Amino acid sequence: MKILVTDPLAEEAMDMLRENHEVVVNKVTGDELAAVIGPYHALMVRSGTQVTPEVIRRADNLQVIGRAGIGVDNIDVKAASAKGIKVVNSPTGATPSVAELAIGHMISLARHLPRADRTIRSGEWAKKQLKGVELHGKTLGLVGCGNIGQLVAHTARAFNMTVIGYDPYIGAEEMAEHHITRMDSLDDLMSRADFISLHVPHTKQTHHLIDAGMLAKMKPTAFLVNCARGGVVDEEALYQTLKAGRIAGAALDVYEKEPPGKPKLAELDNVVFTPHLGAATREGQTRAGTVCAEQVLKVLAGEEPDFWVNRA
């Protein structure tokens, strides 16, 4: 069968696909992708490729779309479902990578690491201006307590942090197994946490979940970390909140528009940025690619995939 790959994948994943199938690498998207998709039985993408309704409409032979990663907001899942095309992903591939970055951002915020680095590079000795805080003994609030949130919770325990979580889809008993105390409302979590880390997908329900009202509930000493999806946070509201000094700081790995150019938030010293690096580790990329390749190969072999996004 024929497999089209439009975004870079780990070589280990490519080797798996090539073992029994014809694999074509072609970095096309949009109208170009729609024009060439017809003969292919499988499509493998990452976040760079937009799989639109038009692409799916013209996919005469497509059985499966594989997303080497977690989020499928670049794939029209509804259109794929209507045509009987399975959408699969690799939700466990980048779990350690994203969890470690979230913890890294917390440390960077707490100890002013980017600012400290810049002062030394410019010949300053700003020790007195860069007094930080400890993670030790603080309360970490997790918004979303799936695989990544749970690993963040386990790691945070090494810092003697108390972990609370909000996730309407996970019960108190399961959270307790991961040493997370379940909050019944997001409002409660926002008002209690010293560090808030987001681990939810971007959907209609979560769009601007963290808006001006939610930010207003945070402690003035609290920090916000977003290594999930950009649209979950209202960036204009975050800018106004930080500029007014109503919270201590924020770290962003994801943005409402990517790439964001020079975001308005870059005017502020109490924001740390990374360019969507959550899954960008050698290990994470290899796992994301190979796990997704396994799912695609299962579908092509007539087997049921493990990570089937649009399972009926």
C-alpha positions as a printed Julia matrix, in Angstrom:
312×3 Matrix{Float64}:
   0.0    0.0    0.0
   1.04   3.63  -0.48
   1.85   5.92   2.46
   2.37   9.68   2.12
   4.54  11.45   4.72
   4.34  15.25   4.66
   6.26  16.23   7.8
   9.66  15.08   9.11
   9.53  11.8   11.05
  12.17   9.92  13.03
  14.12   7.56  10.8
  13.1    4.64  13.0
   9.46   5.38  12.14
  10.24   5.67   8.43
  12.0    2.3    8.51
   8.91   0.7   10.06
   6.66   2.1    7.35
   8.99   1.15   4.52
   9.3   -2.47   5.58
   6.12  -3.57   3.81
   4.75  -0.48   2.1
   5.64   2.13  -0.51
   6.46   5.38   1.27
   6.59   8.78  -0.42
   7.93  11.87   1.37
   6.41  15.04  -0.03
   6.2   18.25   2.02
   2.88  19.48   0.65
  -0.13  20.94   2.38
  -3.41  22.68   1.55
  -4.38  22.66  -2.14
  -1.18  20.84  -3.11
  -1.92  18.04  -0.68
  -5.49  17.79  -1.93
  -4.18  17.47  -5.47
  -1.87  14.52  -4.74
  -3.67  12.6   -1.95
  -5.86  10.45  -4.23
  -3.69   7.31  -4.63
  -2.57   7.03  -1.0
  -3.9    4.59   1.59
  -2.28   6.31   4.6
  -1.17   9.84   5.45
   1.39  10.56   8.18
   1.68  14.13   9.49
   2.87  16.2   12.41
   1.65  19.68  13.31
   2.91  21.34  10.11
   0.34  19.81   7.77
  -3.27  20.98   7.65
  -5.58  18.11   6.7
  -8.61  20.05   5.51
 -12.07  18.87   4.43
 -10.98  19.34   0.8
  -7.98  17.06   1.33
 -10.24  14.42   2.84
 -12.88  14.84   0.11
 -10.28  14.02  -2.53
  -8.71  11.15  -0.58
 -10.26   8.35  -2.63
  -8.22   5.52  -1.11
  -7.28   6.86   2.31
  -7.84   4.48   5.22
  -5.94   6.21   7.99
  -4.41   9.56   8.97
  -1.6    9.32  11.51
  -0.59  12.27  13.67
   2.89  11.78  15.13
   2.08  13.58  18.36
  -0.91  14.27  20.59
  -2.99  17.15  19.25
  -5.12  16.62  16.16
  -6.39  20.19  15.79
  -4.66  20.34  12.37
  -6.85  17.48  11.11
 -10.55  17.79  10.31
 -11.51  14.75  12.37
 -15.23  15.22  11.69
 -14.71  15.08   7.93
 -12.47  12.03   8.28
 -15.07  10.26  10.41
 -17.81  10.99   7.9
 -15.73   9.28   5.23
 -14.78   6.32   7.42
 -11.12   7.3    7.66
  -9.48   6.43  10.96
  -7.45   9.13  12.71
  -4.71   7.83  15.0
  -2.06   9.56  17.08
   0.7    8.88  19.6
  -0.47  10.38  22.9
   2.28   8.74  24.95
   5.19   9.57  22.65
   6.2   12.96  24.02
   4.9   12.57  27.58
   8.29  12.74  29.38
   9.53  15.52  27.1
   6.54  17.81  27.7
   6.42  17.05  31.42
  10.1   17.9   31.83
   9.69  21.16  29.9
   6.79  22.18  32.14
   8.91  21.59  35.23
  11.81  23.42  33.57
   9.59  26.44  32.96
   8.51  26.45  36.6
  12.14  26.53  37.72
  12.97  29.24  35.15
  10.15  31.42  36.45
  10.86  30.78  40.12
  14.58  31.59  39.81
  14.52  34.15  36.96
  16.94  32.02  34.93
  16.5   33.7   31.5
  16.84  37.19  33.0
  19.83  36.11  35.06
  21.53  34.76  31.94
  20.9   38.0   30.06
  22.39  40.15  32.85
  25.64  38.19  32.91
  25.92  38.33  29.12
  25.52  42.12  29.27
  28.17  42.48  31.98
  25.76  43.11  34.86
  25.8   41.6   38.35
  22.08  41.77  39.22
  22.09  39.36  42.14
  20.02  41.56  44.43
  17.35  42.15  41.78
  16.86  38.46  41.0
  15.73  36.99  44.29
  13.49  34.05  43.52
  11.24  31.56  45.27
  11.42  27.82  45.87
   9.2   25.17  44.36
   9.65  23.3   47.64
   6.43  23.31  49.64
   4.4   25.17  47.02
   1.06  24.07  45.57
   1.02  23.0   41.94
  -2.31  23.16  40.14
  -2.7   20.92  37.1
  -5.39  21.79  34.57
  -5.71  18.47  32.78
  -4.55  15.3   34.54
  -3.94  12.82  31.74
  -0.61  11.16  30.96
   1.43  14.36  30.9
  -0.26  15.93  33.92
   0.24  12.76  35.92
   3.96  12.65  35.1
   4.3   16.33  36.03
   2.66  15.46  39.35
   5.1   12.63  40.02
   8.05  14.87  39.2
   6.72  17.71  41.35
   6.66  15.43  44.37
  10.46  15.37  44.22
  10.27  19.1   45.02
   7.92  18.39  47.94
   5.1   20.18  46.14
   1.44  19.64  46.97
  -0.39  18.79  43.76
  -4.03  19.61  43.06
  -5.82  18.96  39.78
  -8.87  19.84  37.75
 -10.07  17.45  35.06
 -13.79  16.77  34.54
 -12.98  13.44  32.85
 -10.86  11.89  35.62
 -12.2   10.86  38.99
 -10.8   11.5   42.44
  -9.69   7.9   42.91
  -7.56   7.83  39.75
  -6.05  11.21  40.59
  -5.22  10.02  44.1
  -3.23   7.15  42.6
  -0.95   9.82  41.15
  -0.87  11.87  44.37
  -3.17  14.55  42.95
  -6.0   16.01  45.01
  -9.01  16.53  42.77
 -10.61  19.98  42.66
 -14.32  20.13  41.86
 -13.99  23.44  40.03
 -11.37  25.28  38.01
 -12.09  28.38  40.08
 -10.89  26.61  43.24
  -7.7   25.43  41.58
  -6.86  28.86  40.16
  -7.24  30.53  43.55
  -5.25  27.95  45.53
  -2.23  27.15  43.33
   1.17  28.8   43.43
   2.09  27.32  40.03
  -0.53  26.44  37.42
   0.42  24.11  34.57
  -1.93  23.49  31.63
  -2.23  20.07  30.0
  -5.45  20.1   27.96
  -6.17  19.98  24.21
  -7.45  23.01  22.34
 -11.14  22.46  21.6
 -14.25  24.63  21.47
 -14.71  23.86  25.17
 -11.15  24.83  26.14
 -10.71  27.85  23.86
  -9.67  30.75  26.12
 -10.35  28.55  29.13
  -7.82  30.74  30.91
  -9.37  34.15  30.31
  -9.36  37.44  32.21
 -11.81  36.07  34.78
  -9.73  32.99  35.53
  -6.5   34.97  35.66
  -8.13  37.33  38.17
  -8.62  34.38  40.53
  -4.86  33.65  40.72
  -2.71  34.72  43.64
  -0.53  37.77  42.94
   2.48  35.55  43.67
   1.38  32.75  41.31
   2.86  31.65  37.98
   1.14  30.23  34.87
   2.81  27.67  32.58
   1.34  26.64  29.22
   2.94  23.71  27.41
  -0.41  22.5   26.05
  -2.0   24.5   23.21
  -1.94  28.23  22.56
  -5.65  28.85  22.2
  -6.29  27.63  25.74
  -4.98  30.98  27.05
  -6.36  34.39  26.1
  -3.02  36.06  25.38
  -4.39  39.61  25.46
  -5.91  38.97  28.89
  -2.64  37.44  30.05
  -0.72  40.48  28.8
  -2.99  42.89  30.67
  -2.83  40.78  33.83
   0.97  40.58  33.8
   1.44  44.22  32.86
  -0.72  45.24  35.82
   1.35  43.02  38.13
  -1.67  40.97  39.17
   0.27  37.68  38.87
   4.0   36.99  39.23
   4.8   35.59  35.79
   4.07  33.18  32.97
   5.88  30.76  30.69
   4.61  29.9   27.22
   5.68  27.16  24.85
   2.6   27.5   22.63
   0.75  30.44  21.12
  -2.6   31.4   19.63
  -0.78  32.01  16.34
   2.33  30.02  15.48
   4.87  31.27  14.79
   3.81  34.32  16.81
   6.25  36.84  15.33
   7.16  39.19  18.18
   4.3   38.74  20.63
   3.03  41.65  22.68
   3.91  39.63  25.77
   7.6   39.96  24.82
   7.49  43.53  26.16
   7.37  42.09  29.68
  10.27  40.8   31.76
   8.24  38.27  33.73
   7.43  36.02  30.77
   9.54  33.1   29.56
   9.17  31.87  25.98
  10.08  28.73  24.06
   9.1   28.0   20.42
   6.77  24.98  20.87
   9.57  22.74  22.13
   7.38  20.39  24.2
   8.0   17.31  22.09
  11.28  18.53  20.59
  13.69  16.0   22.09
  15.46  13.16  20.3
  13.69  10.63  22.48
  10.29  12.28  22.19
  10.46  12.54  18.41
  11.48   8.91  18.08
   8.67   7.69  20.32
   6.06   9.94  18.7
   7.0    8.67  15.25
   7.3    4.99  16.06
   4.12   4.82  18.16
   2.14   6.54  15.4
   3.7    4.31  12.74
   2.57   1.28  14.75
  -1.0    2.6   14.72
  -0.98   3.28  10.97
   0.43  -0.15  10.22
  -2.24  -1.8   12.35
  -4.99  -0.09  10.37
  -3.44  -1.04   7.04
  -3.22  -4.64   8.28
  -6.92  -4.64   9.13
  -6.3   -4.51  12.88
  -7.79  -2.14  15.46
  -5.39   0.62  16.53
  -4.7    1.39  20.18
  -4.87   5.18  19.84
  -7.91   5.73  17.63
  -9.02   9.35  17.94
 -12.37   9.07  16.13
 -13.43   5.68  17.41
 -17.24   5.53  17.14
